[in-house]
Amino acid sequence: MLHHIIDILKADATVTSYVAADNIFPLVRLQGSQIPAIVVQLTGTEPIDTKDRRVDYDEFTVEITIVFGNPRTAWLSALAVRSALDNFAGNNDVGQIRMLNMASDIFEGTDVFTFTQAYTVHMTERTVSNP
């Protein structure tokens, strides 16, 4: 499931102008990798069922962390990530992506700045059961 979100980010020219496609990671930033980087994590899964029939999608919560050594560029990159996901029109696998919230942080002593965004992602059940 995460590869769909990563593929969207890697395909966006504005996102990759800030962060090289090789520095967009699932789950955790690889040890020894350089910043800037983006990390995509799955933080929740909720099957969507109704009382009278099954619905053909599930809802996932995804957290995306943008890591930079400069606060302004971190902010601009966060806007690029949001734009790439907000403007995604959907396909046979991913139906909808909505931003829930965003927060910033700084790791003092290292001057590493982060923006963490949370999204809900609606995926078709076919995709979930057949990755």
Backbone atoms as SQL, in Angstrom:
CREATE TABLE atoms (id INTEGER PRIMARY KEY, chain TEXT, resi INTEGER, resn TEXT, atom TEXT, x REAL, y REAL, z REAL);
INSERT INTO atoms VALUES
  (1, 'A', 1, 'MET', 'N', 0.819, -1.191, 0.000),
  (2, 'A', 1, 'MET', 'CA', 0.000, 0.000, 0.000),
  (3, 'A', 1, 'MET', 'C', 0.866, 1.259, 0.000),
  (4, 'A', 2, 'LEU', 'N', 1.931, 1.260, 0.781),
  (5, 'A', 2, 'LEU', 'CA', 2.796, 2.439, 0.847),
  (6, 'A', 2, 'LEU', 'C', 3.447, 2.753, -0.497),
  (7, 'A', 3, 'HIS', 'N', 3.700, 1.708, -1.288),
  (8, 'A', 3, 'HIS', 'CA', 4.358, 1.946, -2.574),
  (9, 'A', 3, 'HIS', 'C', 3.513, 2.822, -3.492),
  (10, 'A', 4, 'HIS', 'N', 2.184, 2.783, -3.338),
  (11, 'A', 4, 'HIS', 'CA', 1.328, 3.654, -4.154),
  (12, 'A', 4, 'HIS', 'C', 1.595, 5.130, -3.822),
  (13, 'A', 5, 'ILE', 'N', 1.681, 5.442, -2.547),
  (14, 'A', 5, 'ILE', 'CA', 1.942, 6.823, -2.123),
  (15, 'A', 5, 'ILE', 'C', 3.353, 7.237, -2.548),
  (16, 'A', 6, 'ILE', 'N', 4.314, 6.361, -2.351),
  (17, 'A', 6, 'ILE', 'CA', 5.691, 6.658, -2.749),
  (18, 'A', 6, 'ILE', 'C', 5.772, 6.879, -4.253),
  (19, 'A', 7, 'ASP', 'N', 5.073, 6.065, -5.034),
  (20, 'A', 7, 'ASP', 'CA', 5.073, 6.236, -6.495),
  (21, 'A', 7, 'ASP', 'C', 4.505, 7.594, -6.901),
  (22, 'A', 8, 'ILE', 'N', 3.449, 8.047, -6.219),
  (23, 'A', 8, 'ILE', 'CA', 2.864, 9.358, -6.508),
  (24, 'A', 8, 'ILE', 'C', 3.888, 10.455, -6.234),
  (25, 'A', 9, 'LEU', 'N', 4.574, 10.354, -5.098),
  (26, 'A', 9, 'LEU', 'CA', 5.571, 11.370, -4.734),
  (27, 'A', 9, 'LEU', 'C', 6.758, 11.361, -5.697),
  (28, 'A', 10, 'LYS', 'N', 7.227, 10.170, -6.058),
  (29, 'A', 10, 'LYS', 'CA', 8.371, 10.069, -6.975),
  (30, 'A', 10, 'LYS', 'C', 8.026, 10.562, -8.375),
  (31, 'A', 11, 'ALA', 'N', 6.758, 10.486, -8.758),
  (32, 'A', 11, 'ALA', 'CA', 6.337, 10.924, -10.089),
  (33, 'A', 11, 'ALA', 'C', 6.124, 12.437, -10.173),
  (34, 'A', 12, 'ASP', 'N', 6.108, 13.119, -9.039),
  (35, 'A', 12, 'ASP', 'CA', 5.855, 14.552, -9.028),
  (36, 'A', 12, 'ASP', 'C', 7.178, 15.323, -9.155),
  (37, 'A', 13, 'ALA', 'N', 7.308, 16.099, -10.227),
  (38, 'A', 13, 'ALA', 'CA', 8.561, 16.820, -10.506),
  (39, 'A', 13, 'ALA', 'C', 8.894, 17.840, -9.428),
  (40, 'A', 14, 'THR', 'N', 7.883, 18.476, -8.837),
  (41, 'A', 14, 'THR', 'CA', 8.170, 19.472, -7.799),
  (42, 'A', 14, 'THR', 'C', 8.704, 18.800, -6.542),
  (43, 'A', 15, 'VAL', 'N', 8.105, 17.679, -6.156),
  (44, 'A', 15, 'VAL', 'CA', 8.596, 16.948, -4.978),
  (45, 'A', 15, 'VAL', 'C', 10.039, 16.517, -5.206),
  (46, 'A', 16, 'THR', 'N', 10.314, 15.919, -6.366),
  (47, 'A', 16, 'THR', 'CA', 11.671, 15.419, -6.619),
  (48, 'A', 16, 'THR', 'C', 12.679, 16.532, -6.902),
  (49, 'A', 17, 'SER', 'N', 12.199, 17.751, -7.098),
  (50, 'A', 17, 'SER', 'CA', 13.152, 18.865, -7.192),
  (51, 'A', 17, 'SER', 'C', 13.694, 19.228, -5.811),
  (52, 'A', 18, 'TYR', 'N', 12.964, 18.862, -4.762),
  (53, 'A', 18, 'TYR', 'CA', 13.404, 19.093, -3.384),
  (54, 'A', 18, 'TYR', 'C', 14.094, 17.869, -2.787),
  (55, 'A', 19, 'VAL', 'N', 13.547, 16.691, -3.088),
  (56, 'A', 19, 'VAL', 'CA', 14.051, 15.438, -2.511),
  (57, 'A', 19, 'VAL', 'C', 14.247, 14.439, -3.645),
  (58, 'A', 20, 'ALA', 'N', 15.461, 13.902, -3.764),
  (59, 'A', 20, 'ALA', 'CA', 15.726, 12.903, -4.800),
  (60, 'A', 20, 'ALA', 'C', 14.822, 11.692, -4.602),
  (61, 'A', 21, 'ALA', 'N', 14.367, 11.109, -5.686),
  (62, 'A', 21, 'ALA', 'CA', 13.471, 9.954, -5.614),
  (63, 'A', 21, 'ALA', 'C', 14.068, 8.817, -4.778),
  (64, 'A', 22, 'ASP', 'N', 15.386, 8.665, -4.816),
  (65, 'A', 22, 'ASP', 'CA', 16.048, 7.618, -4.027),
  (66, 'A', 22, 'ASP', 'C', 16.005, 7.892, -2.527),
  (67, 'A', 23, 'ASN', 'N', 15.640, 9.113, -2.141),
  (68, 'A', 23, 'ASN', 'CA', 15.555, 9.469, -0.720),
  (69, 'A', 23, 'ASN', 'C', 14.111, 9.543, -0.226),
  (70, 'A', 24, 'ILE', 'N', 13.197, 8.863, -0.911),
  (71, 'A', 24, 'ILE', 'CA', 11.812, 8.720, -0.460),
  (72, 'A', 24, 'ILE', 'C', 11.654, 7.272, -0.016),
  (73, 'A', 25, 'PHE', 'N', 11.465, 7.080, 1.285),
  (74, 'A', 25, 'PHE', 'CA', 11.559, 5.752, 1.894),
  (75, 'A', 25, 'PHE', 'C', 10.241, 5.282, 2.509),
  (76, 'A', 26, 'PRO', 'N', 9.990, 3.970, 2.497),
  (77, 'A', 26, 'PRO', 'CA', 8.897, 3.415, 3.289),
  (78, 'A', 26, 'PRO', 'C', 9.390, 3.139, 4.715),
  (79, 'A', 27, 'LEU', 'N', 8.579, 3.452, 5.681),
  (80, 'A', 27, 'LEU', 'CA', 8.755, 3.103, 7.090),
  (81, 'A', 27, 'LEU', 'C', 9.848, 3.855, 7.835),
  (82, 'A', 28, 'VAL', 'N', 11.073, 3.866, 7.331),
  (83, 'A', 28, 'VAL', 'CA', 12.170, 4.490, 8.072),
  (84, 'A', 28, 'VAL', 'C', 13.240, 4.955, 7.083),
  (85, 'A', 29, 'ARG', 'N', 13.898, 6.050, 7.429),
  (86, 'A', 29, 'ARG', 'CA', 15.007, 6.534, 6.601),
  (87, 'A', 29, 'ARG', 'C', 16.185, 5.589, 6.799),
  (88, 'A', 30, 'LEU', 'N', 16.747, 5.125, 5.704),
  (89, 'A', 30, 'LEU', 'CA', 17.846, 4.176, 5.788),
  (90, 'A', 30, 'LEU', 'C', 19.044, 4.785, 6.501),
  (91, 'A', 31, 'GLN', 'N', 19.682, 3.989, 7.354),
  (92, 'A', 31, 'GLN', 'CA', 20.847, 4.453, 8.087),
  (93, 'A', 31, 'GLN', 'C', 21.924, 4.872, 7.091),
  (94, 'A', 32, 'GLY', 'N', 22.491, 6.025, 7.325),
  (95, 'A', 32, 'GLY', 'CA', 23.542, 6.536, 6.462),
  (96, 'A', 32, 'GLY', 'C', 23.031, 7.309, 5.259),
  (97, 'A', 33, 'SER', 'N', 21.715, 7.337, 5.052),
  (98, 'A', 33, 'SER', 'CA', 21.177, 8.096, 3.920),
  (99, 'A', 33, 'SER', 'C', 21.271, 9.589, 4.217),
  (100, 'A', 34, 'GLN', 'N', 21.311, 10.356, 3.163),
  (101, 'A', 34, 'GLN', 'CA', 21.450, 11.798, 3.281),
  (102, 'A', 34, 'GLN', 'C', 20.086, 12.470, 3.437),
  (103, 'A', 35, 'ILE', 'N', 20.103, 13.687, 3.979),
  (104, 'A', 35, 'ILE', 'CA', 18.911, 14.511, 3.932),
  (105, 'A', 35, 'ILE', 'C', 19.139, 15.538, 2.843),
  (106, 'A', 36, 'PRO', 'N', 18.112, 15.991, 2.191),
  (107, 'A', 36, 'PRO', 'CA', 16.699, 15.832, 2.521),
  (108, 'A', 36, 'PRO', 'C', 16.180, 14.426, 2.225),
  (109, 'A', 37, 'ALA', 'N', 15.108, 14.093, 2.932),
  (110, 'A', 37, 'ALA', 'CA', 14.486, 12.787, 2.763),
  (111, 'A', 37, 'ALA', 'C', 13.008, 12.887, 3.105),
  (112, 'A', 38, 'ILE', 'N', 12.275, 11.903, 2.620),
  (113, 'A', 38, 'ILE', 'CA', 10.853, 11.766, 2.953),
  (114, 'A', 38, 'ILE', 'C', 10.635, 10.329, 3.408),
  (115, 'A', 39, 'VAL', 'N', 9.889, 10.167, 4.496),
  (116, 'A', 39, 'VAL', 'CA', 9.571, 8.839, 5.018),
  (117, 'A', 39, 'VAL', 'C', 8.053, 8.691, 5.042),
  (118, 'A', 40, 'VAL', 'N', 7.558, 7.582, 4.493),
  (119, 'A', 40, 'VAL', 'CA', 6.125, 7.307, 4.418),
  (120, 'A', 40, 'VAL', 'C', 5.820, 6.097, 5.296),
  (121, 'A', 41, 'GLN', 'N', 4.881, 6.268, 6.244),
  (122, 'A', 41, 'GLN', 'CA', 4.531, 5.189, 7.169),
  (123, 'A', 41, 'GLN', 'C', 3.020, 4.980, 7.197),
  (124, 'A', 42, 'LEU', 'N', 2.617, 3.740, 7.349),
  (125, 'A', 42, 'LEU', 'CA', 1.220, 3.396, 7.565),
  (126, 'A', 42, 'LEU', 'C', 0.983, 3.427, 9.067),
  (127, 'A', 43, 'THR', 'N', 0.015, 4.249, 9.521),
  (128, 'A', 43, 'THR', 'CA', -0.235, 4.356, 10.963),
  (129, 'A', 43, 'THR', 'C', -1.595, 3.830, 11.382),
  (130, 'A', 44, 'GLY', 'N', -2.447, 3.485, 10.420),
  (131, 'A', 44, 'GLY', 'CA', -3.756, 2.946, 10.786),
  (132, 'A', 44, 'GLY', 'C', -4.486, 2.374, 9.584),
  (133, 'A', 45, 'THR', 'N', -5.330, 1.387, 9.851),
  (134, 'A', 45, 'THR', 'CA', -6.156, 0.767, 8.822),
  (135, 'A', 45, 'THR', 'C', -7.554, 0.591, 9.375),
  (136, 'A', 46, 'GLU', 'N', -8.540, 0.995, 8.588),
  (137, 'A', 46, 'GLU', 'CA', -9.932, 0.838, 9.003),
  (138, 'A', 46, 'GLU', 'C', -10.745, 0.294, 7.840),
  (139, 'A', 47, 'PRO', 'N', -11.237, -0.948, 7.977),
  (140, 'A', 47, 'PRO', 'CA', -12.095, -1.459, 6.913),
  (141, 'A', 47, 'PRO', 'C', -13.423, -0.702, 6.925),
  (142, 'A', 48, 'ILE', 'N', -13.923, -0.381, 5.754),
  (143, 'A', 48, 'ILE', 'CA', -15.176, 0.355, 5.639),
  (144, 'A', 48, 'ILE', 'C', -16.267, -0.628, 5.231),
  (145, 'A', 49, 'ASP', 'N', -17.138, -0.938, 6.141),
  (146, 'A', 49, 'ASP', 'CA', -18.267, -1.830, 5.876),
  (147, 'A', 49, 'ASP', 'C', -19.555, -1.094, 6.205),
  (148, 'A', 50, 'THR', 'N', -20.616, -1.481, 5.556),
  (149, 'A', 50, 'THR', 'CA', -21.933, -0.962, 5.898),
  (150, 'A', 50, 'THR', 'C', -22.757, -2.101, 6.463),
  (151, 'A', 51, 'LYS', 'N', -23.918, -1.789, 7.005),
  (152, 'A', 51, 'LYS', 'CA', -24.737, -2.824, 7.630),
  (153, 'A', 51, 'LYS', 'C', -25.343, -3.797, 6.616),
  (154, 'A', 52, 'ASP', 'N', -25.658, -3.290, 5.423),
  (155, 'A', 52, 'ASP', 'CA', -26.361, -4.154, 4.487),
  (156, 'A', 52, 'ASP', 'C', -25.496, -4.720, 3.361),
  (157, 'A', 53, 'ARG', 'N', -24.314, -4.168, 3.164),
  (158, 'A', 53, 'ARG', 'CA', -23.449, -4.712, 2.115),
  (159, 'A', 53, 'ARG', 'C', -22.001, -4.304, 2.368),
  (160, 'A', 54, 'ARG', 'N', -21.136, -4.960, 1.690),
  (161, 'A', 54, 'ARG', 'CA', -19.718, -4.670, 1.798),
  (162, 'A', 54, 'ARG', 'C', -19.351, -3.515, 0.866),
  (163, 'A', 55, 'VAL', 'N', -18.518, -2.614, 1.330),
  (164, 'A', 55, 'VAL', 'CA', -18.035, -1.507, 0.517),
  (165, 'A', 55, 'VAL', 'C', -16.684, -1.930, -0.068),
  (166, 'A', 56, 'ASP', 'N', -16.371, -1.461, -1.259),
  (167, 'A', 56, 'ASP', 'CA', -15.191, -1.962, -1.955),
  (168, 'A', 56, 'ASP', 'C', -13.906, -1.194, -1.673),
  (169, 'A', 57, 'TYR', 'N', -13.816, -0.473, -0.558),
  (170, 'A', 57, 'TYR', 'CA', -12.565, 0.198, -0.215),
  (171, 'A', 57, 'TYR', 'C', -12.316, 0.162, 1.281),
  (172, 'A', 58, 'ASP', 'N', -11.070, 0.345, 1.639),
  (173, 'A', 58, 'ASP', 'CA', -10.658, 0.479, 3.029),
  (174, 'A', 58, 'ASP', 'C', -9.996, 1.839, 3.191),
  (175, 'A', 59, 'GLU', 'N', -10.001, 2.338, 4.418),
  (176, 'A', 59, 'GLU', 'CA', -9.408, 3.641, 4.702),
  (177, 'A', 59, 'GLU', 'C', -8.137, 3.446, 5.523),
  (178, 'A', 60, 'PHE', 'N', -7.055, 4.048, 5.049),
  (179, 'A', 60, 'PHE', 'CA', -5.767, 3.959, 5.723),
  (180, 'A', 60, 'PHE', 'C', -5.354, 5.345, 6.202),
  (181, 'A', 61, 'THR', 'N', -4.617, 5.371, 7.288),
  (182, 'A', 61, 'THR', 'CA', -3.994, 6.611, 7.736),
  (183, 'A', 61, 'THR', 'C', -2.504, 6.480, 7.466),
  (184, 'A', 62, 'VAL', 'N', -1.980, 7.466, 6.759),
  (185, 'A', 62, 'VAL', 'CA', -0.581, 7.463, 6.362),
  (186, 'A', 62, 'VAL', 'C', 0.075, 8.709, 6.938),
  (187, 'A', 63, 'GLU', 'N', 1.282, 8.535, 7.454),
  (188, 'A', 63, 'GLU', 'CA', 2.052, 9.652, 7.981),
  (189, 'A', 63, 'GLU', 'C', 3.278, 9.848, 7.091),
  (190, 'A', 64, 'ILE', 'N', 3.497, 11.082, 6.679),
  (191, 'A', 64, 'ILE', 'CA', 4.627, 11.411, 5.818),
  (192, 'A', 64, 'ILE', 'C', 5.487, 12.441, 6.543),
  (193, 'A', 65, 'THR', 'N', 6.762, 12.105, 6.708),
  (194, 'A', 65, 'THR', 'CA', 7.691, 13.014, 7.385),
  (195, 'A', 65, 'THR', 'C', 8.709, 13.516, 6.377),
  (196, 'A', 66, 'ILE', 'N', 8.813, 14.837, 6.287),
  (197, 'A', 66, 'ILE', 'CA', 9.748, 15.503, 5.401),
  (198, 'A', 66, 'ILE', 'C', 10.913, 15.974, 6.265),
  (199, 'A', 67, 'VAL', 'N', 12.141, 15.583, 5.926),
  (200, 'A', 67, 'VAL', 'CA', 13.323, 15.861, 6.744),
  (201, 'A', 67, 'VAL', 'C', 14.292, 16.727, 5.943),
  (202, 'A', 68, 'PHE', 'N', 14.648, 17.880, 6.503),
  (203, 'A', 68, 'PHE', 'CA', 15.547, 18.826, 5.830),
  (204, 'A', 68, 'PHE', 'C', 16.506, 19.447, 6.835),
  (205, 'A', 69, 'GLY', 'N', 17.560, 20.053, 6.332),
  (206, 'A', 69, 'GLY', 'CA', 18.497, 20.789, 7.170),
  (207, 'A', 69, 'GLY', 'C', 18.217, 22.282, 7.188),
  (208, 'A', 70, 'ASN', 'N', 17.113, 22.698, 6.579),
  (209, 'A', 70, 'ASN', 'CA', 16.787, 24.113, 6.443),
  (210, 'A', 70, 'ASN', 'C', 15.268, 24.275, 6.593),
  (211, 'A', 71, 'PRO', 'N', 14.791, 25.136, 7.497),
  (212, 'A', 71, 'PRO', 'CA', 13.356, 25.220, 7.748),
  (213, 'A', 71, 'PRO', 'C', 12.550, 25.723, 6.549),
  (214, 'A', 72, 'ARG', 'N', 13.076, 26.670, 5.803),
  (215, 'A', 72, 'ARG', 'CA', 12.326, 27.197, 4.658),
  (216, 'A', 72, 'ARG', 'C', 12.152, 26.138, 3.574),
  (217, 'A', 73, 'THR', 'N', 13.219, 25.421, 3.267),
  (218, 'A', 73, 'THR', 'CA', 13.132, 24.386, 2.250),
  (219, 'A', 73, 'THR', 'C', 12.274, 23.218, 2.737),
  (220, 'A', 74, 'ALA', 'N', 12.329, 22.936, 4.025),
  (221, 'A', 74, 'ALA', 'CA', 11.461, 21.897, 4.582),
  (222, 'A', 74, 'ALA', 'C', 9.994, 22.286, 4.372),
  (223, 'A', 75, 'TRP', 'N', 9.672, 23.546, 4.630),
  (224, 'A', 75, 'TRP', 'CA', 8.304, 24.038, 4.444),
  (225, 'A', 75, 'TRP', 'C', 7.877, 23.944, 2.981),
  (226, 'A', 76, 'LEU', 'N', 8.744, 24.391, 2.074),
  (227, 'A', 76, 'LEU', 'CA', 8.410, 24.348, 0.648),
  (228, 'A', 76, 'LEU', 'C', 8.232, 22.910, 0.165),
  (229, 'A', 77, 'SER', 'N', 9.055, 22.026, 0.667),
  (230, 'A', 77, 'SER', 'CA', 8.926, 20.617, 0.310),
  (231, 'A', 77, 'SER', 'C', 7.621, 20.033, 0.854),
  (232, 'A', 78, 'ALA', 'N', 7.261, 20.416, 2.081),
  (233, 'A', 78, 'ALA', 'CA', 5.996, 19.960, 2.659),
  (234, 'A', 78, 'ALA', 'C', 4.817, 20.425, 1.816),
  (235, 'A', 79, 'LEU', 'N', 4.878, 21.655, 1.315),
  (236, 'A', 79, 'LEU', 'CA', 3.817, 22.150, 0.433),
  (237, 'A', 79, 'LEU', 'C', 3.772, 21.361, -0.871),
  (238, 'A', 80, 'ALA', 'N', 4.938, 21.003, -1.401),
  (239, 'A', 80, 'ALA', 'CA', 4.994, 20.218, -2.640),
  (240, 'A', 80, 'ALA', 'C', 4.397, 18.827, -2.437),
  (241, 'A', 81, 'VAL', 'N', 4.698, 18.198, -1.299),
  (242, 'A', 81, 'VAL', 'CA', 4.134, 16.878, -0.989),
  (243, 'A', 81, 'VAL', 'C', 2.615, 16.980, -0.895),
  (244, 'A', 82, 'ARG', 'N', 2.154, 17.991, -0.166),
  (245, 'A', 82, 'ARG', 'CA', 0.705, 18.164, -0.034),
  (246, 'A', 82, 'ARG', 'C', 0.050, 18.383, -1.396),
  (247, 'A', 83, 'SER', 'N', 0.645, 19.210, -2.224),
  (248, 'A', 83, 'SER', 'CA', 0.086, 19.476, -3.542),
  (249, 'A', 83, 'SER', 'C', 0.029, 18.203, -4.385),
  (250, 'A', 84, 'ALA', 'N', 1.087, 17.408, -4.357),
  (251, 'A', 84, 'ALA', 'CA', 1.115, 16.164, -5.135),
  (252, 'A', 84, 'ALA', 'C', 0.001, 15.224, -4.707),
  (253, 'A', 85, 'LEU', 'N', -0.232, 15.120, -3.400),
  (254, 'A', 85, 'LEU', 'CA', -1.254, 14.195, -2.909),
  (255, 'A', 85, 'LEU', 'C', -2.650, 14.785, -3.026),
  (256, 'A', 86, 'ASP', 'N', -2.804, 16.083, -2.731),
  (257, 'A', 86, 'ASP', 'CA', -4.120, 16.726, -2.851),
  (258, 'A', 86, 'ASP', 'C', -4.611, 16.732, -4.292),
  (259, 'A', 87, 'ASN', 'N', -3.693, 16.881, -5.233),
  (260, 'A', 87, 'ASN', 'CA', -4.075, 16.955, -6.640),
  (261, 'A', 87, 'ASN', 'C', -4.156, 15.599, -7.323),
  (262, 'A', 88, 'PHE', 'N', -3.881, 14.518, -6.575),
  (263, 'A', 88, 'PHE', 'CA', -3.945, 13.188, -7.172),
  (264, 'A', 88, 'PHE', 'C', -5.395, 12.871, -7.520),
  (265, 'A', 89, 'ALA', 'N', -5.633, 12.523, -8.767),
  (266, 'A', 89, 'ALA', 'CA', -7.002, 12.340, -9.265),
  (267, 'A', 89, 'ALA', 'C', -7.559, 10.949, -9.008),
  (268, 'A', 90, 'GLY', 'N', -6.770, 10.055, -8.478),
  (269, 'A', 90, 'GLY', 'CA', -7.238, 8.698, -8.244),
  (270, 'A', 90, 'GLY', 'C', -6.942, 7.813, -9.438),
  (271, 'A', 91, 'ASN', 'N', -6.947, 6.521, -9.190),
  (272, 'A', 91, 'ASN', 'CA', -6.766, 5.532, -10.245),
  (273, 'A', 91, 'ASN', 'C', -7.502, 4.263, -9.828),
  (274, 'A', 92, 'ASN', 'N', -7.182, 3.139, -10.410),
  (275, 'A', 92, 'ASN', 'CA', -7.869, 1.904, -10.054),
  (276, 'A', 92, 'ASN', 'C', -7.541, 1.419, -8.654),
  (277, 'A', 93, 'ASP', 'N', -6.454, 1.907, -8.074),
  (278, 'A', 93, 'ASP', 'CA', -6.011, 1.449, -6.762),
  (279, 'A', 93, 'ASP', 'C', -6.308, 2.448, -5.642),
  (280, 'A', 94, 'VAL', 'N', -5.951, 3.696, -5.877),
  (281, 'A', 94, 'VAL', 'CA', -6.121, 4.745, -4.870),
  (282, 'A', 94, 'VAL', 'C', -7.294, 5.617, -5.287),
  (283, 'A', 95, 'GLY', 'N', -8.329, 5.663, -4.453),
  (284, 'A', 95, 'GLY', 'CA', -9.507, 6.438, -4.808),
  (285, 'A', 95, 'GLY', 'C', -9.452, 7.883, -4.366),
  (286, 'A', 96, 'GLN', 'N', -8.965, 8.117, -3.157),
  (287, 'A', 96, 'GLN', 'CA', -8.978, 9.465, -2.600),
  (288, 'A', 96, 'GLN', 'C', -7.869, 9.601, -1.569),
  (289, 'A', 97, 'ILE', 'N', -7.268, 10.793, -1.519),
  (290, 'A', 97, 'ILE', 'CA', -6.269, 11.114, -0.498),
  (291, 'A', 97, 'ILE', 'C', -6.656, 12.466, 0.094),
  (292, 'A', 98, 'ARG', 'N', -6.772, 12.510, 1.442),
  (293, 'A', 98, 'ARG', 'CA', -7.131, 13.764, 2.107),
  (294, 'A', 98, 'ARG', 'C', -6.162, 14.039, 3.247),
  (295, 'A', 99, 'MET', 'N', -5.683, 15.281, 3.316),
  (296, 'A', 99, 'MET', 'CA', -4.798, 15.652, 4.414),
  (297, 'A', 99, 'MET', 'C', -5.612, 15.835, 5.699),
  (298, 'A', 100, 'LEU', 'N', -5.088, 15.323, 6.794),
  (299, 'A', 100, 'LEU', 'CA', -5.732, 15.468, 8.099),
  (300, 'A', 100, 'LEU', 'C', -5.103, 16.582, 8.919),
  (301, 'A', 101, 'ASN', 'N', -3.766, 16.586, 8.986),
  (302, 'A', 101, 'ASN', 'CA', -3.073, 17.611, 9.760),
  (303, 'A', 101, 'ASN', 'C', -1.588, 17.632, 9.423),
  (304, 'A', 102, 'MET', 'N', -0.890, 18.639, 9.980),
  (305, 'A', 102, 'MET', 'CA', 0.549, 18.758, 9.771),
  (306, 'A', 102, 'MET', 'C', 1.167, 19.405, 10.998),
  (307, 'A', 103, 'ALA', 'N', 2.360, 18.955, 11.357),
  (308, 'A', 103, 'ALA', 'CA', 3.091, 19.524, 12.495),
  (309, 'A', 103, 'ALA', 'C', 4.563, 19.628, 12.131),
  (310, 'A', 104, 'SER', 'N', 5.262, 20.548, 12.791),
  (311, 'A', 104, 'SER', 'CA', 6.689, 20.715, 12.533),
  (312, 'A', 104, 'SER', 'C', 7.481, 20.377, 13.791),
  (313, 'A', 105, 'ASP', 'N', 8.773, 20.126, 13.585),
  (314, 'A', 105, 'ASP', 'CA', 9.650, 19.836, 14.708),
  (315, 'A', 105, 'ASP', 'C', 11.081, 20.180, 14.295),
  (316, 'A', 106, 'ILE', 'N', 11.941, 20.368, 15.279),
  (317, 'A', 106, 'ILE', 'CA', 13.368, 20.581, 15.037),
  (318, 'A', 106, 'ILE', 'C', 14.122, 19.695, 16.009),
  (319, 'A', 107, 'PHE', 'N', 15.164, 19.058, 15.515),
  (320, 'A', 107, 'PHE', 'CA', 16.025, 18.256, 16.364),
  (321, 'A', 107, 'PHE', 'C', 17.225, 19.122, 16.704),
  (322, 'A', 108, 'GLU', 'N', 17.142, 19.754, 17.872),
  (323, 'A', 108, 'GLU', 'CA', 18.176, 20.708, 18.275),
  (324, 'A', 108, 'GLU', 'C', 19.518, 20.011, 18.395),
  (325, 'A', 109, 'GLY', 'N', 20.542, 20.736, 18.087),
  (326, 'A', 109, 'GLY', 'CA', 21.891, 20.177, 18.123),
  (327, 'A', 109, 'GLY', 'C', 22.293, 19.587, 16.784),
  (328, 'A', 110, 'THR', 'N', 21.306, 19.219, 15.974),
  (329, 'A', 110, 'THR', 'CA', 21.617, 18.675, 14.647),
  (330, 'A', 110, 'THR', 'C', 21.095, 19.587, 13.547),
  (331, 'A', 111, 'ASP', 'N', 20.267, 20.554, 13.926),
  (332, 'A', 111, 'ASP', 'CA', 19.644, 21.457, 12.949),
  (333, 'A', 111, 'ASP', 'C', 18.917, 20.692, 11.849),
  (334, 'A', 112, 'VAL', 'N', 18.189, 19.667, 12.236),
  (335, 'A', 112, 'VAL', 'CA', 17.343, 18.929, 11.303),
  (336, 'A', 112, 'VAL', 'C', 15.902, 19.359, 11.555),
  (337, 'A', 113, 'PHE', 'N', 15.240, 19.792, 10.500),
  (338, 'A', 113, 'PHE', 'CA', 13.873, 20.276, 10.572),
  (339, 'A', 113, 'PHE', 'C', 12.952, 19.258, 9.909),
  (340, 'A', 114, 'THR', 'N', 11.788, 19.033, 10.522),
  (341, 'A', 114, 'THR', 'CA', 10.834, 18.091, 9.945),
  (342, 'A', 114, 'THR', 'C', 9.438, 18.691, 9.899),
  (343, 'A', 115, 'PHE', 'N', 8.690, 18.263, 8.912),
  (344, 'A', 115, 'PHE', 'CA', 7.253, 18.473, 8.860),
  (345, 'A', 115, 'PHE', 'C', 6.637, 17.092, 8.727),
  (346, 'A', 116, 'THR', 'N', 5.666, 16.810, 9.573),
  (347, 'A', 116, 'THR', 'CA', 4.985, 15.530, 9.515),
  (348, 'A', 116, 'THR', 'C', 3.534, 15.780, 9.166),
  (349, 'A', 117, 'GLN', 'N', 3.075, 15.105, 8.123),
  (350, 'A', 117, 'GLN', 'CA', 1.706, 15.252, 7.630),
  (351, 'A', 117, 'GLN', 'C', 0.972, 13.931, 7.786),
  (352, 'A', 118, 'ALA', 'N', -0.308, 14.005, 8.132),
  (353, 'A', 118, 'ALA', 'CA', -1.149, 12.813, 8.205),
  (354, 'A', 118, 'ALA', 'C', -2.220, 12.906, 7.126),
  (355, 'A', 119, 'TYR', 'N', -2.462, 11.790, 6.466),
  (356, 'A', 119, 'TYR', 'CA', -3.451, 11.705, 5.392),
  (357, 'A', 119, 'TYR', 'C', -4.339, 10.491, 5.588),
  (358, 'A', 120, 'THR', 'N', -5.574, 10.598, 5.114),
  (359, 'A', 120, 'THR', 'CA', -6.394, 9.397, 4.945),
  (360, 'A', 120, 'THR', 'C', -6.334, 9.029, 3.467),
  (361, 'A', 121, 'VAL', 'N', -6.229, 7.731, 3.228),
  (362, 'A', 121, 'VAL', 'CA', -6.126, 7.216, 1.873),
  (363, 'A', 121, 'VAL', 'C', -7.179, 6.132, 1.699),
  (364, 'A', 122, 'HIS', 'N', -8.042, 6.301, 0.703),
  (365, 'A', 122, 'HIS', 'CA', -9.025, 5.273, 0.384),
  (366, 'A', 122, 'HIS', 'C', -8.460, 4.392, -0.715),
  (367, 'A', 123, 'MET', 'N', -8.349, 3.102, -0.427),
  (368, 'A', 123, 'MET', 'CA', -7.815, 2.134, -1.382),
  (369, 'A', 123, 'MET', 'C', -8.897, 1.108, -1.700),
  (370, 'A', 124, 'THR', 'N', -8.943, 0.698, -2.962),
  (371, 'A', 124, 'THR', 'CA', -9.907, -0.350, -3.307),
  (372, 'A', 124, 'THR', 'C', -9.520, -1.639, -2.613),
  (373, 'A', 125, 'GLU', 'N', -10.513, -2.433, -2.272),
  (374, 'A', 125, 'GLU', 'CA', -10.253, -3.694, -1.568),
  (375, 'A', 125, 'GLU', 'C', -9.413, -4.625, -2.422),
  (376, 'A', 126, 'ARG', 'N', -9.590, -4.593, -3.728),
  (377, 'A', 126, 'ARG', 'CA', -8.811, -5.430, -4.636),
  (378, 'A', 126, 'ARG', 'C', -7.318, -5.155, -4.448),
  (379, 'A', 127, 'THR', 'N', -6.962, -3.891, -4.305),
  (380, 'A', 127, 'THR', 'CA', -5.564, -3.499, -4.131),
  (381, 'A', 127, 'THR', 'C', -5.041, -3.966, -2.794),
  (382, 'A', 128, 'VAL', 'N', -5.861, -3.840, -1.759),
  (383, 'A', 128, 'VAL', 'CA', -5.440, -4.219, -0.410),
  (384, 'A', 128, 'VAL', 'C', -5.159, -5.709, -0.351),
  (385, 'A', 129, 'SER', 'N', -6.032, -6.519, -0.948),
  (386, 'A', 129, 'SER', 'CA', -5.867, -7.968, -0.859),
  (387, 'A', 129, 'SER', 'C', -4.883, -8.512, -1.881),
  (388, 'A', 130, 'ASN', 'N', -4.561, -7.733, -2.938),
  (389, 'A', 130, 'ASN', 'CA', -3.617, -8.175, -3.963),
  (390, 'A', 130, 'ASN', 'C', -2.574, -7.090, -4.210),
  (391, 'A', 131, 'PRO', 'N', -1.618, -6.925, -3.287),
  (392, 'A', 131, 'PRO', 'CA', -0.653, -5.840, -3.442),
  (393, 'A', 131, 'PRO', 'C', 0.222, -6.092, -4.634);
